Amino acid sequence: MPAYTLYTWIARHIGIRPRLERVCVSYLLFLMVTTTKHSLEEAARFSAMNKSQFSKYLKVHHQTSVYTLESLSKTQTRRLSKSLRACKGLPWKIVIIIDATLQSRSSLRPENAKRFNHGQGFVIGHQWTNIILILNEMLIPLPPIAFYSKSYCLDKGVTYLSEHDRVVEYLSNLNLEDYIGSYDSRDVVVLADSGYDNKHIEKTISDKKWMFIIALKKTRSVKSEHLYATTPKSKQWSQIAQFFRNQRRLKWNTIRLMTNGKKSKRMEFRIRHTRGYLRYVGQVQLVCSEPRKRPQGRRRYFACNDMRVTARQIMLGYRLRWAVELFHKSVKQNLGFEEVSTSGFDSVISHVHWVYCAYILLNLSPPGVSNEPKSLGDKQRQLRTYLEAKEKRRILQKLTQFGGVEKFKAEIRQALGDV
């Protein structure tokens, strides 16, 4: 192994069984360093092992990857929860983001592959619904939810559930006390786009006494406080778009928000805000928002069940959801999220969970990586440089030993023979 210190650091954090340690740590280390392609052939070349070892490991031990990711997530959240602080300008300390990403494949032949309408055409592959925690501005991925097609469920004897049903089941079973210990439920906010505007999801969040900010579909039924108090509960509901068209006495207010990128820019929105009721859920704050200059004239609607916050805080809170888009970009560009060529879906499950484990480990400042805030790509390049320097020192040390040249030649012959 190129760097024994780094090897033991990874092994200590994942706590894998000894007989699986070498192949597991080698695969994780391969994902963590910068490389042109994250394939099994490259992993075998990087670690001087056989490709079949990685192939068999991903196929047989997919449950190990799920357990390891859950364990790593809990370790990281417990460390951060010792000194929780509220998000800047907001009352919440714990942010949960729900969002899906597609893992594209070249054809429908791989197990559980399906055609998805991604808005800009169809994409063939697998869908993963990610549940992300943000504590003290640190992003921690929890074990994701795999989407199972009807044919895959039929073949495996699994009960088919829609994506929304799986999210409801996941949130119902998610016990945050296992991750951060005791907490105030009012410190938790769940963020989701309009794809998760579902009464069962919103009701599940409310039943756990958590807060939520969810973008609403234009057809979602709402009612004003006055109509809710004076009319039958089953009548006088209107679609959210029509609701704000009818509320013309609500004035528009302009708010200015700053972006978080390297080049800070000011974004201007105009919003209308009122209290009302979301059908089948309960009392919420309703916000209608659109860009101030209206280049496209796109209006968006939001619901928040936290009655303490202002309309500006609702907009600020929803903008935190952008962190999950950056997470998807990082794991796809830097960690080889989509670079999987196995046909069995169990191997795909293993690969995805190990990618998320590599993401967490890189943010834990492994040996050779500075503690300064850097992008994921910068951390990978630092780790690669550290490994190369370590290997050079090892070679120089071996060559200076008695009979070191012959020993090094024998090592090269053995490595070529293994490849």
KAQUIWO-V396343 format. One record per residue. N is the residue number from 0. RES is the residue in three letters. SS is DSSP state (A for helix, B for strand, O for the rest). OMEGA is omega in degrees with one decimal (* if undefined). Layout:
n=N res=RES ss=SS omega=OMEGA
n=N res=RES ss=SS omega=OMEGA
//
This chain:
n=0 res=MET ss=O omega=-172.8
n=1 res=PRO ss=O omega=-178.4
n=2 res=ALA ss=O omega=-175.2
n=3 res=TYR ss=A omega=179.1
n=4 res=THR ss=A omega=178.9
n=5 res=LEU ss=A omega=178.2
n=6 res=TYR ss=A omega=-178.7
n=7 res=THR ss=A omega=178.2
n=8 res=TRP ss=A omega=179.2
n=9 res=ILE ss=A omega=-179.1
n=10 res=ALA ss=A omega=-179.9
n=11 res=ARG ss=A omega=-177.9
n=12 res=HIS ss=A omega=-177.1
n=13 res=ILE ss=A omega=176.4
n=14 res=GLY ss=O omega=-177.5
n=15 res=ILE ss=O omega=177.7
n=16 res=ARG ss=O omega=-175.2
n=17 res=PRO ss=A omega=-175.6
n=18 res=ARG ss=A omega=178.3
n=19 res=LEU ss=A omega=-170.2
n=20 res=GLU ss=A omega=-173.0
n=21 res=ARG ss=A omega=-177.3
n=22 res=VAL ss=A omega=-179.4
n=23 res=CYS ss=A omega=-179.4
n=24 res=VAL ss=A omega=179.1
n=25 res=SER ss=A omega=180.0
n=26 res=TYR ss=A omega=178.3
n=27 res=LEU ss=A omega=179.8
n=28 res=LEU ss=A omega=177.0
n=29 res=PHE ss=A omega=178.6
n=30 res=LEU ss=A omega=-173.9
n=31 res=MET ss=A omega=-178.5
n=32 res=VAL ss=O omega=179.7
n=33 res=THR ss=O omega=-179.3
n=34 res=THR ss=O omega=-178.1
n=35 res=THR ss=O omega=-178.5
n=36 res=LYS ss=O omega=-179.4
n=37 res=HIS ss=O omega=177.7
n=38 res=SER ss=O omega=178.9
n=39 res=LEU ss=A omega=176.7
n=40 res=GLU ss=A omega=179.0
n=41 res=GLU ss=A omega=177.8
n=42 res=ALA ss=A omega=178.8
n=43 res=ALA ss=A omega=179.7
n=44 res=ARG ss=A omega=-178.2
n=45 res=PHE ss=A omega=-173.4
n=46 res=SER ss=A omega=-178.6
n=47 res=ALA ss=O omega=176.4
n=48 res=MET ss=O omega=-179.5
n=49 res=ASN ss=O omega=-179.8
n=50 res=LYS ss=A omega=-177.6
n=51 res=SER ss=A omega=178.5
n=52 res=GLN ss=A omega=178.0
n=53 res=PHE ss=A omega=-179.5
n=54 res=SER ss=A omega=179.4
n=55 res=LYS ss=A omega=-178.7
n=56 res=TYR ss=A omega=-179.9
n=57 res=LEU ss=A omega=-176.7
n=58 res=LYS ss=A omega=-170.8
n=59 res=VAL ss=A omega=-169.5
n=60 res=HIS ss=O omega=-179.8
n=61 res=HIS ss=A omega=178.2
n=62 res=GLN ss=A omega=177.4
n=63 res=THR ss=A omega=179.4
n=64 res=SER ss=A omega=179.0
n=65 res=VAL ss=A omega=-179.9
n=66 res=TYR ss=A omega=-178.2
n=67 res=THR ss=A omega=178.6
n=68 res=LEU ss=A omega=178.2
n=69 res=GLU ss=A omega=179.7
n=70 res=SER ss=A omega=178.7
n=71 res=LEU ss=A omega=179.1
n=72 res=SER ss=A omega=-179.9
n=73 res=LYS ss=A omega=179.0
n=74 res=THR ss=A omega=-179.0
n=75 res=GLN ss=A omega=-179.3
n=76 res=THR ss=A omega=177.5
n=77 res=ARG ss=A omega=179.0
n=78 res=ARG ss=A omega=-178.2
n=79 res=LEU ss=A omega=-175.4
n=80 res=SER ss=A omega=179.4
n=81 res=LYS ss=A omega=178.4
n=82 res=SER ss=A omega=-179.1
n=83 res=LEU ss=O omega=174.4
n=84 res=ARG ss=O omega=-177.0
n=85 res=ALA ss=O omega=174.7
n=86 res=CYS ss=O omega=-174.9
n=87 res=LYS ss=O omega=177.6
n=88 res=GLY ss=O omega=-176.0
n=89 res=LEU ss=O omega=-178.0
n=90 res=PRO ss=O omega=-173.3
n=91 res=TRP ss=O omega=179.5
n=92 res=LYS ss=O omega=-176.8
n=93 res=ILE ss=B omega=-178.2
n=94 res=VAL ss=B omega=174.9
n=95 res=ILE ss=B omega=-179.3
n=96 res=ILE ss=B omega=177.1
n=97 res=ILE ss=B omega=177.9
n=98 res=ASP ss=B omega=-177.9
n=99 res=ALA ss=B omega=173.6
n=100 res=THR ss=B omega=-179.0
n=101 res=LEU ss=B omega=177.3
n=102 res=GLN ss=B omega=-171.4
n=103 res=SER ss=B omega=175.1
n=104 res=ARG ss=O omega=-174.3
n=105 res=SER ss=O omega=-177.8
n=106 res=SER ss=O omega=178.0
n=107 res=LEU ss=O omega=-176.6
n=108 res=ARG ss=O omega=179.4
n=109 res=PRO ss=O omega=-178.7
n=110 res=GLU ss=O omega=176.5
n=111 res=ASN ss=O omega=175.3
n=112 res=ALA ss=O omega=-174.7
n=113 res=LYS ss=B omega=176.0
n=114 res=ARG ss=B omega=179.4
n=115 res=PHE ss=B omega=175.1
n=116 res=ASN ss=B omega=-174.4
n=117 res=HIS ss=O omega=179.5
n=118 res=GLY ss=O omega=178.6
n=119 res=GLN ss=O omega=-178.1
n=120 res=GLY ss=O omega=-177.4
n=121 res=PHE ss=B omega=176.7
n=122 res=VAL ss=B omega=178.0
n=123 res=ILE ss=B omega=178.5
n=124 res=GLY ss=B omega=-178.4
n=125 res=HIS ss=B omega=176.8
n=126 res=GLN ss=B omega=177.1
n=127 res=TRP ss=B omega=174.8
n=128 res=THR ss=B omega=-175.0
n=129 res=ASN ss=B omega=172.9
n=130 res=ILE ss=B omega=-172.1
n=131 res=ILE ss=B omega=173.2
n=132 res=LEU ss=B omega=172.6
n=133 res=ILE ss=B omega=177.2
n=134 res=LEU ss=B omega=179.5
n=135 res=ASN ss=O omega=178.2
n=136 res=GLU ss=O omega=176.1
n=137 res=MET ss=B omega=-177.8
n=138 res=LEU ss=B omega=-178.5
n=139 res=ILE ss=B omega=177.7
n=140 res=PRO ss=B omega=172.2
n=141 res=LEU ss=O omega=177.4
n=142 res=PRO ss=O omega=-176.1
n=143 res=PRO ss=O omega=178.5
n=144 res=ILE ss=B omega=178.0
n=145 res=ALA ss=B omega=174.8
n=146 res=PHE ss=O omega=179.0
n=147 res=TYR ss=O omega=177.7
n=148 res=SER ss=O omega=-179.2
n=149 res=LYS ss=A omega=-179.8
n=150 res=SER ss=A omega=178.7
n=151 res=TYR ss=A omega=178.2
n=152 res=CYS ss=A omega=179.4
n=153 res=LEU ss=A omega=-179.8
n=154 res=ASP ss=A omega=-175.3
n=155 res=LYS ss=A omega=-178.6
n=156 res=GLY ss=O omega=-179.1
n=157 res=VAL ss=O omega=177.8
n=158 res=THR ss=O omega=-179.1
n=159 res=TYR ss=O omega=174.8
n=160 res=LEU ss=O omega=176.1
n=161 res=SER ss=O omega=179.9
n=162 res=GLU ss=A omega=-180.0
n=163 res=HIS ss=A omega=178.7
n=164 res=ASP ss=A omega=178.7
n=165 res=ARG ss=A omega=177.0
n=166 res=VAL ss=A omega=177.9
n=167 res=VAL ss=A omega=179.5
n=168 res=GLU ss=A omega=-179.6
n=169 res=TYR ss=A omega=-178.5
n=170 res=LEU ss=A omega=179.3
n=171 res=SER ss=A omega=-177.8
n=172 res=ASN ss=A omega=-177.9
n=173 res=LEU ss=O omega=179.6
n=174 res=ASN ss=O omega=-176.8
n=175 res=LEU ss=O omega=178.9
n=176 res=GLU ss=A omega=176.1
n=177 res=ASP ss=A omega=-177.3
n=178 res=TYR ss=A omega=-172.3
n=179 res=ILE ss=A omega=-177.3
n=180 res=GLY ss=O omega=-179.9
n=181 res=SER ss=O omega=-178.1
n=182 res=TYR ss=O omega=175.4
n=183 res=ASP ss=O omega=-176.1
n=184 res=SER ss=A omega=179.0
n=185 res=ARG ss=A omega=177.4
n=186 res=ASP ss=A omega=-176.5
n=187 res=VAL ss=B omega=174.4
n=188 res=VAL ss=B omega=179.3
n=189 res=VAL ss=B omega=-178.6
n=190 res=LEU ss=B omega=178.4
n=191 res=ALA ss=B omega=177.5
n=192 res=ASP ss=O omega=-173.4
n=193 res=SER ss=A omega=176.1
n=194 res=GLY ss=A omega=179.4
n=195 res=TYR ss=A omega=173.1
n=196 res=ASP ss=O omega=-175.1
n=197 res=ASN ss=O omega=-174.8
n=198 res=LYS ss=A omega=-179.2
n=199 res=HIS ss=A omega=177.4
n=200 res=ILE ss=A omega=-178.4
n=201 res=GLU ss=A omega=178.8
n=202 res=LYS ss=A omega=177.7
n=203 res=THR ss=A omega=179.0
n=204 res=ILE ss=A omega=179.9
n=205 res=SER ss=A omega=-179.3
n=206 res=ASP ss=A omega=176.9
n=207 res=LYS ss=O omega=179.1
n=208 res=LYS ss=O omega=175.4
n=209 res=TRP ss=O omega=174.7
n=210 res=MET ss=B omega=174.9
n=211 res=PHE ss=B omega=168.0
n=212 res=ILE ss=B omega=-175.1
n=213 res=ILE ss=B omega=173.3
n=214 res=ALA ss=B omega=-175.8
n=215 res=LEU ss=B omega=170.6
n=216 res=LYS ss=O omega=-176.6
n=217 res=LYS ss=O omega=-176.8
n=218 res=THR ss=O omega=-176.7
n=219 res=ARG ss=O omega=-174.7
n=220 res=SER ss=B omega=177.2
n=221 res=VAL ss=B omega=179.5
n=222 res=LYS ss=B omega=178.9
n=223 res=SER ss=B omega=179.4
n=224 res=GLU ss=A omega=-178.9
n=225 res=HIS ss=A omega=-179.7
n=226 res=LEU ss=A omega=-179.9
n=227 res=TYR ss=A omega=-178.6
n=228 res=ALA ss=A omega=-171.8
n=229 res=THR ss=A omega=-177.4
n=230 res=THR ss=O omega=175.5
n=231 res=PRO ss=O omega=-174.3
n=232 res=LYS ss=O omega=-177.3
n=233 res=SER ss=O omega=-175.5
n=234 res=LYS ss=O omega=175.5
n=235 res=GLN ss=O omega=172.8
n=236 res=TRP ss=O omega=179.0
n=237 res=SER ss=B omega=177.8
n=238 res=GLN ss=B omega=-172.5
n=239 res=ILE ss=A omega=179.1
n=240 res=ALA ss=A omega=178.5
n=241 res=GLN ss=A omega=179.6
n=242 res=PHE ss=A omega=-179.0
n=243 res=PHE ss=A omega=173.5
n=244 res=ARG ss=A omega=178.7
n=245 res=ASN ss=A omega=-177.8
n=246 res=GLN ss=O omega=-174.8
n=247 res=ARG ss=O omega=178.9
n=248 res=ARG ss=O omega=174.9
n=249 res=LEU ss=O omega=-176.7
n=250 res=LYS ss=O omega=175.4
n=251 res=TRP ss=O omega=174.7
n=252 res=ASN ss=B omega=179.6
n=253 res=THR ss=B omega=175.2
n=254 res=ILE ss=B omega=-178.9
n=255 res=ARG ss=B omega=-179.5
n=256 res=LEU ss=B omega=179.4
n=257 res=MET ss=B omega=176.5
n=258 res=THR ss=O omega=-176.8
n=259 res=ASN ss=O omega=-178.0
n=260 res=GLY ss=O omega=179.5
n=261 res=LYS ss=O omega=176.8
n=262 res=LYS ss=O omega=-177.0
n=263 res=SER ss=O omega=177.7
n=264 res=LYS ss=O omega=179.4
n=265 res=ARG ss=B omega=177.9
n=266 res=MET ss=B omega=-178.9
n=267 res=GLU ss=B omega=176.3
n=268 res=PHE ss=B omega=167.4
n=269 res=ARG ss=B omega=-171.5
n=270 res=ILE ss=B omega=169.3
n=271 res=ARG ss=B omega=-168.7
n=272 res=HIS ss=B omega=176.6
n=273 res=THR ss=B omega=174.2
n=274 res=ARG ss=B omega=179.5
n=275 res=GLY ss=B omega=-179.0
n=276 res=TYR ss=B omega=175.8
n=277 res=LEU ss=B omega=-173.0
n=278 res=ARG ss=O omega=-179.9
n=279 res=TYR ss=O omega=-177.6
n=280 res=VAL ss=O omega=-179.8
n=281 res=GLY ss=B omega=-175.7
n=282 res=GLN ss=B omega=-179.5
n=283 res=VAL ss=B omega=167.4
n=284 res=GLN ss=B omega=-177.2
n=285 res=LEU ss=B omega=-178.3
n=286 res=VAL ss=B omega=171.8
n=287 res=CYS ss=B omega=-174.3
n=288 res=SER ss=B omega=173.3
n=289 res=GLU ss=B omega=177.8
n=290 res=PRO ss=B omega=-175.8
n=291 res=ARG ss=O omega=-178.8
n=292 res=LYS ss=O omega=176.4
n=293 res=ARG ss=O omega=178.3
n=294 res=PRO ss=O omega=178.6
n=295 res=GLN ss=O omega=179.2
n=296 res=GLY ss=O omega=-175.9
n=297 res=ARG ss=O omega=175.9
n=298 res=ARG ss=B omega=177.2
n=299 res=ARG ss=B omega=-176.2
n=300 res=TYR ss=B omega=-176.4
n=301 res=PHE ss=B omega=174.5
n=302 res=ALA ss=B omega=178.4
n=303 res=CYS ss=B omega=-178.2
n=304 res=ASN ss=O omega=175.9
n=305 res=ASP ss=O omega=-174.4
n=306 res=MET ss=O omega=-178.9
n=307 res=ARG ss=O omega=-167.2
n=308 res=VAL ss=O omega=177.4
n=309 res=THR ss=O omega=178.5
n=310 res=ALA ss=A omega=178.1
n=311 res=ARG ss=A omega=178.9
n=312 res=GLN ss=A omega=175.9
n=313 res=ILE ss=A omega=178.7
n=314 res=MET ss=A omega=177.7
n=315 res=LEU ss=A omega=-179.9
n=316 res=GLY ss=A omega=-178.0
n=317 res=TYR ss=A omega=179.6
n=318 res=ARG ss=A omega=174.9
n=319 res=LEU ss=O omega=-179.3
n=320 res=ARG ss=O omega=-179.1
n=321 res=TRP ss=A omega=-179.8
n=322 res=ALA ss=A omega=-178.5
n=323 res=VAL ss=A omega=176.6
n=324 res=GLU ss=A omega=176.5
n=325 res=LEU ss=A omega=177.1
n=326 res=PHE ss=A omega=178.7
n=327 res=HIS ss=A omega=179.8
n=328 res=LYS ss=A omega=-178.0
n=329 res=SER ss=A omega=-175.9
n=330 res=VAL ss=A omega=178.7
n=331 res=LYS ss=A omega=-176.7
n=332 res=GLN ss=A omega=-170.3
n=333 res=ASN ss=O omega=-172.3
n=334 res=LEU ss=O omega=175.2
n=335 res=GLY ss=O omega=-179.1
n=336 res=PHE ss=O omega=-176.4
n=337 res=GLU ss=O omega=-175.7
n=338 res=GLU ss=O omega=178.6
n=339 res=VAL ss=O omega=-174.2
n=340 res=SER ss=O omega=-179.6
n=341 res=THR ss=O omega=-180.0
n=342 res=SER ss=O omega=-179.2
n=343 res=GLY ss=O omega=-176.9
n=344 res=PHE ss=A omega=176.2
n=345 res=ASP ss=A omega=177.2
n=346 res=SER ss=A omega=177.5
n=347 res=VAL ss=A omega=177.2
n=348 res=ILE ss=A omega=179.4
n=349 res=SER ss=A omega=-177.5
n=350 res=HIS ss=A omega=-177.7
n=351 res=VAL ss=A omega=-179.3
n=352 res=HIS ss=A omega=176.9
n=353 res=TRP ss=A omega=175.3
n=354 res=VAL ss=A omega=179.3
n=355 res=TYR ss=A omega=175.1
n=356 res=CYS ss=A omega=178.2
n=357 res=ALA ss=A omega=177.9
n=358 res=TYR ss=A omega=179.9
n=359 res=ILE ss=A omega=-178.2
n=360 res=LEU ss=A omega=178.6
n=361 res=LEU ss=A omega=178.7
n=362 res=ASN ss=O omega=176.5
n=363 res=LEU ss=O omega=179.4
n=364 res=SER ss=O omega=177.4
n=365 res=PRO ss=O omega=178.3
n=366 res=PRO ss=O omega=-179.4
n=367 res=GLY ss=O omega=-180.0
n=368 res=VAL ss=O omega=-178.0
n=369 res=SER ss=O omega=-179.4
n=370 res=ASN ss=O omega=-178.3
n=371 res=GLU ss=O omega=178.9
n=372 res=PRO ss=O omega=178.6
n=373 res=LYS ss=O omega=176.7
n=374 res=SER ss=O omega=-179.2
n=375 res=LEU ss=A omega=178.5
n=376 res=GLY ss=A omega=177.6
n=377 res=ASP ss=A omega=178.9
n=378 res=LYS ss=A omega=178.3
n=379 res=GLN ss=A omega=179.0
n=380 res=ARG ss=A omega=175.6
n=381 res=GLN ss=A omega=-179.4
n=382 res=LEU ss=A omega=178.3
n=383 res=ARG ss=A omega=178.6
n=384 res=THR ss=A omega=179.3
n=385 res=TYR ss=A omega=-179.7
n=386 res=LEU ss=A omega=-179.8
n=387 res=GLU ss=A omega=178.5
n=388 res=ALA ss=A omega=179.1
n=389 res=LYS ss=A omega=-179.5
n=390 res=GLU ss=A omega=178.3
n=391 res=LYS ss=A omega=179.0
n=392 res=ARG ss=A omega=179.6
n=393 res=ARG ss=A omega=-179.7
n=394 res=ILE ss=A omega=179.5
n=395 res=LEU ss=A omega=178.9
n=396 res=GLN ss=A omega=-179.6
n=397 res=LYS ss=A omega=-178.2
n=398 res=LEU ss=A omega=-179.4
n=399 res=THR ss=O omega=178.5
n=400 res=GLN ss=O omega=177.3
n=401 res=PHE ss=O omega=-176.3
n=402 res=GLY ss=O omega=-175.1
n=403 res=GLY ss=A omega=-178.9
n=404 res=VAL ss=A omega=179.4
n=405 res=GLU ss=A omega=177.8
n=406 res=LYS ss=A omega=-178.9
n=407 res=PHE ss=A omega=176.4
n=408 res=LYS ss=A omega=178.8
n=409 res=ALA ss=A omega=178.9
n=410 res=GLU ss=A omega=179.1
n=411 res=ILE ss=A omega=178.8
n=412 res=ARG ss=A omega=179.6
n=413 res=GLN ss=A omega=-180.0
n=414 res=ALA ss=A omega=178.1
n=415 res=LEU ss=A omega=178.3
n=416 res=GLY ss=A omega=178.1
n=417 res=ASP ss=A omega=179.3
n=418 res=VAL ss=O omega=*
//
